[in-house]
Amino acid sequence: MLTQEQINEDWSVRSDNYNRYVEEEFATERPAKWLERIEKYAPEGHPLKILDAGCGPGFFSVLLSKAGHKVTGIDGSEGMLEHARENARHFGVTPELMQGDFGALPFADNTFDLVISRNVTHIIRDHLKVYGEWLRVLRPEGVLLIFDANWHLPYQPGSVREEAIRRERLGLEKYHRGYTHDGSYEYIDSALNPENYAVFGMAQRPDFDAGVLAQLPCKDVSFERDVTEELWSEREKLFYGATPLYMLRAVKR
């Protein structure tokens, strides 16, 4: 089993590639759509104290800081954080960016109004522990917003894998490049049942996550299975349409 240090290093290796995606995204109209959606489902009030859990190159940290909120971003990968700091400087904002374990947070109970994450929860091994920690640092009536996808299913035999491979072939034919950091095929030649997705098996998300949250002190758990229309580029929709981005929301009791 990979150690946390190995996982952090892997994400540092991928950080340049992931940051290019964020830079491209900032150059589109999608940040405004992201902000509109987030503020629609966030608690009332301004500015909010926000934790960007697994902040990566800082897309949410920068976006929400630009909107006037007080943001803390935490990530285990120093490579990701270097890009987050660069992006914050570029946009003239000063979120607090720190290296650490988002499953063992160095914050007091009831610190934040909103905890948010994107494309992070699929790498968690113990969702009950981590989601419990995120809820711990939320104030009562604070909101948890998770954006992620069924990234594990293309690595399981079945219709989702077949569709993901079909889309990858079409995407490579149209755009001549995918989203991997090293030019490799993401699904076409991939192995089945990778260790890093073993926790899910064939589970469907966000149903899996809602089941975890049902065991924790939260309420009003709801989700949208597909929010890609407004938040993904046409290229993303082609490559990843077999596993659309979902949004899950929960309120701390």
C-alpha positions as CSV (number, residue, x, y, z in Angstrom):
1,M,0.0,0.0,0.0
2,L,1.3,3.5,-0.9
3,T,2.4,5.6,2.0
4,Q,1.0,9.2,2.4
5,E,4.5,10.5,1.5
6,Q,4.4,8.5,-1.7
7,I,0.9,9.9,-2.5
8,N,2.1,13.4,-1.8
9,E,5.1,13.0,-4.1
10,D,3.0,11.6,-6.9
11,W,0.8,14.6,-6.8
12,S,3.8,16.9,-6.8
13,V,5.0,15.1,-10.0
14,R,1.6,15.8,-11.5
15,S,1.4,19.4,-10.3
16,D,2.7,21.1,-13.4
17,N,0.2,19.4,-15.5
18,Y,-2.7,20.0,-13.1
19,N,-1.7,23.7,-12.9
20,R,-1.8,24.1,-16.6
21,Y,-5.4,22.9,-16.4
22,V,-6.2,25.5,-13.7
23,E,-4.5,28.3,-15.7
24,E,-6.5,27.4,-18.8
25,E,-9.7,27.3,-16.7
26,F,-9.0,30.8,-15.2
27,A,-8.8,32.1,-18.8
28,T,-12.4,31.1,-19.5
29,E,-15.9,32.1,-18.3
30,R,-16.1,29.1,-16.0
31,P,-14.7,30.7,-12.8
32,A,-17.7,33.0,-12.7
33,K,-20.0,30.0,-13.1
34,W,-18.1,28.2,-10.3
35,L,-18.4,31.2,-8.0
36,E,-22.1,31.5,-8.7
37,R,-22.8,27.9,-7.9
38,I,-20.6,27.9,-4.8
39,E,-22.2,31.0,-3.3
40,K,-25.6,29.7,-4.1
41,Y,-25.1,26.6,-1.9
42,A,-22.8,28.2,0.7
43,P,-24.1,29.6,4.0
44,E,-25.4,33.1,4.0
45,G,-23.1,35.8,5.0
46,H,-20.0,37.6,3.7
47,P,-17.1,37.2,4.1
48,L,-17.2,33.5,4.9
49,K,-14.4,31.6,6.5
50,I,-13.6,28.8,4.0
51,L,-11.4,25.7,4.1
52,D,-10.3,24.5,0.7
53,A,-9.5,20.9,1.5
54,G,-6.9,19.4,-0.9
55,C,-6.5,22.8,-2.5
56,G,-4.1,21.7,-5.3
57,P,-2.9,24.6,-7.4
58,G,-5.4,26.8,-5.6
59,F,-8.3,27.2,-8.0
60,F,-10.9,27.5,-5.2
61,S,-8.5,29.3,-2.9
62,V,-7.9,32.0,-5.4
63,L,-11.4,32.2,-6.8
64,L,-13.0,32.6,-3.4
65,S,-10.3,35.0,-2.1
66,K,-11.0,37.2,-5.1
67,A,-14.7,37.2,-4.1
68,G,-13.7,38.6,-0.7
69,H,-13.9,35.5,1.4
70,K,-11.3,34.4,4.1
71,V,-9.8,31.2,2.7
72,T,-7.4,28.7,4.0
73,G,-6.1,26.1,1.6
74,I,-4.4,22.9,2.8
75,D,-2.7,20.2,0.7
76,G,-0.2,17.5,1.3
77,S,1.8,18.1,-1.9
78,E,4.4,20.8,-1.8
79,G,4.5,20.9,-5.6
80,M,0.8,21.7,-5.7
81,L,1.2,24.4,-3.0
82,E,4.0,26.1,-5.0
83,H,1.6,26.6,-7.9
84,A,-1.1,27.7,-5.5
85,R,1.2,30.4,-4.1
86,E,2.1,31.5,-7.7
87,N,-1.5,31.7,-8.7
88,A,-2.4,33.7,-5.6
89,R,0.4,36.2,-6.3
90,H,-0.7,36.4,-10.0
91,F,-4.2,37.3,-9.0
92,G,-3.2,39.6,-6.1
93,V,-4.9,37.6,-3.3
94,T,-3.6,36.2,-0.1
95,P,-5.3,33.0,1.0
96,E,-3.6,31.1,3.8
97,L,-1.9,28.2,2.0
98,M,-0.4,25.4,4.2
99,Q,1.0,22.0,3.8
100,G,-0.7,19.3,5.9
101,D,-3.0,16.4,6.1
102,F,-6.6,17.3,5.4
103,G,-7.6,14.2,7.3
104,A,-6.0,15.5,10.5
105,L,-6.7,19.2,10.5
106,P,-4.8,21.7,12.8
107,F,-7.9,23.7,13.5
108,A,-10.2,24.1,16.4
109,D,-13.8,22.8,16.3
110,N,-16.3,25.1,14.7
111,T,-13.8,27.2,12.8
112,F,-15.2,27.4,9.3
113,D,-18.4,28.4,7.6
114,L,-17.7,26.3,4.5
115,V,-15.5,23.3,3.7
116,I,-15.1,22.7,0.0
117,S,-13.2,20.3,-2.2
118,R,-12.8,19.4,-5.9
119,N,-11.5,16.1,-7.4
120,V,-10.0,15.2,-4.0
121,T,-12.3,12.7,-2.3
122,H,-11.6,9.9,-4.7
123,I,-8.1,9.6,-3.2
124,I,-9.4,9.2,0.4
125,R,-9.0,5.8,2.0
126,D,-11.1,6.4,5.2
127,H,-14.0,8.6,4.2
128,L,-15.7,8.3,7.6
129,K,-12.6,9.6,9.3
130,V,-11.9,12.4,6.9
131,Y,-15.5,13.6,6.5
132,G,-15.9,13.5,10.3
133,E,-12.8,15.8,10.5
134,W,-14.2,18.2,7.9
135,L,-17.5,18.4,9.8
136,R,-15.6,18.9,13.1
137,V,-14.0,22.1,11.9
138,L,-17.3,23.4,10.5
139,R,-19.5,25.6,12.7
140,P,-23.1,24.4,13.4
141,E,-25.1,25.1,10.2
142,G,-21.9,25.3,8.3
143,V,-21.8,23.7,4.8
144,L,-19.8,20.9,3.2
145,L,-19.5,21.1,-0.6
146,I,-17.9,18.2,-2.5
147,F,-17.3,18.1,-6.2
148,D,-15.9,14.8,-7.6
149,A,-16.7,12.0,-10.0
150,N,-16.7,8.2,-10.3
151,W,-13.1,8.2,-11.4
152,H,-12.7,4.6,-10.2
153,L,-15.3,3.1,-12.5
154,P,-13.3,3.2,-15.8
155,Y,-10.8,0.9,-14.0
156,Q,-13.5,-1.7,-13.4
157,P,-14.7,-4.0,-16.2
158,G,-18.1,-2.9,-17.5
159,S,-20.0,-0.3,-19.5
160,V,-18.4,2.7,-17.9
161,R,-14.9,1.5,-18.8
162,E,-16.0,0.8,-22.4
163,E,-17.5,4.3,-22.7
164,A,-14.5,6.0,-21.1
165,I,-12.2,4.2,-23.6
166,R,-14.4,5.1,-26.5
167,R,-14.4,8.8,-25.4
168,E,-10.6,8.8,-24.9
169,R,-10.1,7.5,-28.4
170,L,-12.4,10.2,-29.8
171,G,-10.7,12.9,-27.7
172,L,-7.2,11.9,-28.7
173,E,-8.3,12.0,-32.4
174,K,-9.9,15.4,-32.0
175,Y,-7.5,17.2,-29.6
176,H,-4.3,15.1,-30.1
177,R,-3.6,15.1,-26.4
178,G,-5.3,13.9,-23.2
179,Y,-5.0,15.1,-19.6
180,T,-2.2,12.9,-18.3
181,H,1.0,14.5,-17.2
182,D,3.2,12.1,-19.2
183,G,1.2,11.6,-22.4
184,S,0.2,8.1,-21.4
185,Y,-3.3,6.7,-22.1
186,E,-5.5,7.3,-19.1
187,Y,-7.9,4.4,-19.7
188,I,-7.1,2.6,-23.0
189,D,-4.1,0.6,-21.6
190,S,-4.8,0.9,-17.9
191,A,-4.8,-1.9,-15.5
192,L,-8.0,-3.0,-13.7
193,N,-8.6,-2.6,-10.0
194,P,-5.8,-0.2,-9.0
195,E,-4.9,-0.1,-5.3
196,N,-5.7,3.6,-4.9
197,Y,-9.4,2.9,-5.8
198,A,-9.8,-0.3,-3.8
199,V,-12.1,1.4,-1.3
200,F,-14.8,1.9,-3.8
201,G,-15.0,-1.3,-5.8
202,M,-18.1,-0.9,-8.0
203,A,-19.8,1.5,-5.7
204,Q,-21.6,4.5,-7.2
205,R,-20.9,8.0,-6.1
206,P,-22.2,10.2,-4.6
207,D,-24.5,7.5,-3.1
208,F,-21.4,6.1,-1.4
209,D,-20.6,9.5,0.1
210,A,-24.1,10.1,1.2
211,G,-24.0,6.8,3.0
212,V,-20.9,7.8,4.9
213,L,-22.4,11.2,5.8
214,A,-25.5,9.5,7.2
215,Q,-23.2,8.2,10.0
216,L,-22.0,11.6,10.9
217,P,-23.5,14.7,12.6
218,C,-24.9,16.4,9.5
219,K,-28.3,17.0,7.9
220,D,-29.9,18.0,4.6
221,V,-27.6,15.8,2.6
222,S,-28.3,16.3,-1.1
223,F,-26.5,16.0,-4.4
224,E,-26.6,16.6,-8.2
225,R,-25.3,13.7,-10.2
226,D,-24.1,15.9,-13.1
227,V,-23.0,19.5,-13.0
228,T,-20.7,19.4,-16.0
229,E,-22.8,21.4,-18.4
230,E,-21.8,24.7,-16.8
231,L,-18.5,23.8,-15.2
232,W,-16.6,21.6,-17.7
233,S,-15.1,22.6,-21.1
234,E,-16.2,20.8,-24.2
235,R,-12.9,18.9,-24.2
236,E,-13.5,17.7,-20.6
237,K,-17.1,16.6,-21.5
238,L,-15.8,14.6,-24.4
239,F,-13.0,12.9,-22.4
240,Y,-14.8,12.4,-19.2
241,G,-18.5,12.2,-20.0
242,A,-18.6,8.6,-18.8
243,T,-17.9,9.9,-15.3
244,P,-19.6,13.3,-14.9
245,L,-18.7,15.7,-12.1
246,Y,-21.2,15.6,-9.3
247,M,-21.9,18.0,-6.4
248,L,-22.7,16.8,-2.9
249,R,-23.9,19.2,-0.1
250,A,-24.4,18.6,3.6
251,V,-25.1,20.9,6.6
252,K,-23.5,20.3,10.0
253,R,-26.0,19.8,12.8
